[in-house]
Amino acid sequence: MPEIKFVDVISILPGSIAEGYRQLQGIDRSKDDRIVKEVPKILFVTGPRAAGREPITNAILSKSANLKRWKYLSTDWKLSQLDPNKYDYIDELSLNDLRRGKSIIYEGFDSQNIDSKIILSTLSLEQGYSYVIDGPPQIINNLPKDGTILSTSVWLTAQTKEQFITGAKKISNNEVKDLIDEAAKDIIFYKESVTKFDHTLESGWWEESYDNYELEKVVTAFV
């Protein structure tokens, strides 16, 4: 059962964002391209779950050896066993250390396991790597803007309610109504925050011959 301890995370060199931040304080990054290249890059893929943000993220990862998944931490060890590529276990004591260190940018509950707490921490990132993460659109509000990471955001959507319904059915026939209701709330958030997103793309993942060339161009430019 994989477990992340706070002391283990901050001891990783040169991957520790905490260490990287200490090294970079007071330095003008615009005058030193070598420093900019070391900052972790994040491709944030979001939009309603019915638009396929998770399967599309999985597809992106499968096609690019240069991208790593920014993994969620969870106090529920079962998540790390069910999907070790997406989750790492963290105990409550270590989680409290992360909170005190102010490295957490998202803390909520897993969409498919609503009793399971999930956390995103910048201390999980290593300098010089490019990452992709899918998740709730609200994460956009907390992505650091202080230069400790470089982020690109992609909003995935559909053109019609019928397309969202088709996408919802591909996820779970038993949750179609909940997924559509969730999509409506996410769209409201998007309309109120549209200027925060770098790219808005039609998903189309519900089609058998799905191949999003526009998204591929974004990923290629990002990497």
N, C-alpha and C positions, 0 to 999 in steps of 0.2 A: 504494500500500500504506500504509494509515494506521498511524501510529506515535506512541506516547505516550512522551514523555521526562519524567523526574521533574521537571526544572526547569520544563517547560511546565505540568505539572499544578498545581504549587504556586503558579504565577504567576497563575492564574485568579482574578480578584477580581470580585464578592465570593464566588465559588463555592468557593474553597479552604477545605476543612474545617480544614486546618492553621491558616490565618489566622483562620477563624471561632473555632476553639478558643482561640487566643491572645487574641482579643478578649473571649471570654466567661469566661475564667478569673477566678474570684473573684466572679462576679456571680450572685446568687440568681435563677435563671430563674423560679421560682414567683412572683416579684414583678414580672415584666416580661413580659407576654404578647407584646409585639412581638418579643422575642428568641426565644421558643418557636416563633413562626410562621416564623422564618427557618431553624430547624433542619431538615435534610433528613428526610423521612419515608420509611420503607421498608416495603413490603408483601412479606413473605417467604412464597412459596408452595412447599411441600415435601410430602413423602410419597414412596412408592415411584414410580419412573418409570412403572410399569404403571398407576398411578392417574391418569396424565395430567398431571403437574405442568407439563411444558413446553408442550403444546398448550393447556392451560387458561390458562397465563400469556400465551401469544400471543393468546388470545381476549380476555383482560382488556385487553391493550394496544390491541387493535383497536377496542375499544368506548369507550375513555376517552382523550380528547385531553389530559387533565390529568395523565397518568402517563407517565413515561419509564422505559426499561429501564436498570437498573443493570448495566452491561456488565462481563463478565469481561475481564481482561487475559490474554494468552497469549504465550508465547515462541515459539509456532508461528505464523508469519505466514500459513500456509495457512488456519487457522481464521478469521482476520479477512477473508480473501478469500471463503471459503465462506459465512460469515454475518456480515457487517459490522454488522448490527443487534444482535448478541449479543456479539461479541468485538472487542477492539482489540489490536493488536500492541504488545508491549513487549520491548525488548532486555534481555539479561542484566545489563548495567551498571546500567540504570535500575531493574531489578527488585531488585538488591542495594541501591540507594539506598532503595527502598521498605521493604525489610527493616530497614535501619538506622533508618528513620524510624518504624517500628512502626505503620504504617497498614494492614498486611495483616491481614484477618480470616479469610481462607481461602486455602489453597494446596493444590491437589490435581491430579487428572488428569481430563480430559474423559471423560464416560461413554461417548461414542460414538467417541472417538479417544483410546484409552488411553495413547498415547505423547505426547499433547499436554498440557503443563502449563497449568493455568488458575489465575488469582489474582483475588481480590476485594480491592479497596483502598478505604478510605473517602475517599481523595484523588480518587477518580473522581466523587464526589458534589458537587453544588452546593447552596448554601444556598437555601432557599425553594422547592425542588422536591420532588415526590413520585415515588417510584420503586417498581418492582416487580421482583423477582428470583426465579427458581426455581433450586433446587439441592438438593444432598444435605442431609438433615436435620441433620447434624452442624454445619452453619453456625450453627444456633440457639445453640450454645455460645459463639460468638465475637462475636455482635452486641453492639456497645458498649452498656453500661448506664450510661455516665457523662453522658448528656444531650447528647452530640454528634450523635446521631441519635435519632429516634423510630421504633420498629419495631412492626409488627403481624404476627403469624405465623399461617399457615393450614396445617393438616395435612389432606391429602387422602387418603382411604382408600376401600376397597371392603368390602362385607359378606361376600363369599364368595371362596374361591379361584378358582372358575369365573369370577367377574367380573375378577379379576386376570389370569387367563389370556386372557380376551377382550381386555383392555386391552393385554397384552403382544403379542398377535398384531397389534394395530393399529399397534404400534411396529415390530415386526420378527418375521416368522415364523421367522427363523433364530436368534433369541435368546430364545425363550420361556422355556426352562429357566433361563437366566442371569438373566432379569428376575424370574422367580418366586423364585429363590434370593436375589436382591438385595432383593426386597420383604420376604422373611422377616426378613432382617437389619435392614432399616429399621424394621419393626414392633417388633422387640425393642428397638431404640433408643428408639422412641416410648414404649413401655410404661415404660421406665426414666426417661424425661424428660417425661412427659405434662404436668406442671405448667408447663413452660416454653412451651407452645403456647397461643396466645390463642383459637384456633378449631379445631375438628375437624369436618370436613364430609365427607359421602359424595360421591365424585366423580361417577360416572355418565357420564363422557365417552365411554364405549364405546357408549352408546345413540345411535341415529340422530337421535332428537329431543332430544338432550341440551340442557338449559337449567337451570342451577343457580341457582335464585332465592336460596338462602341465601348463596351466594358473592357474588352480585350485591349483596346487602344489605351484606355485609362491605366490599366494594369501595366502595360508595356512601358508607358511613360513614367509610371511610378517607380518601377524597378530600375 
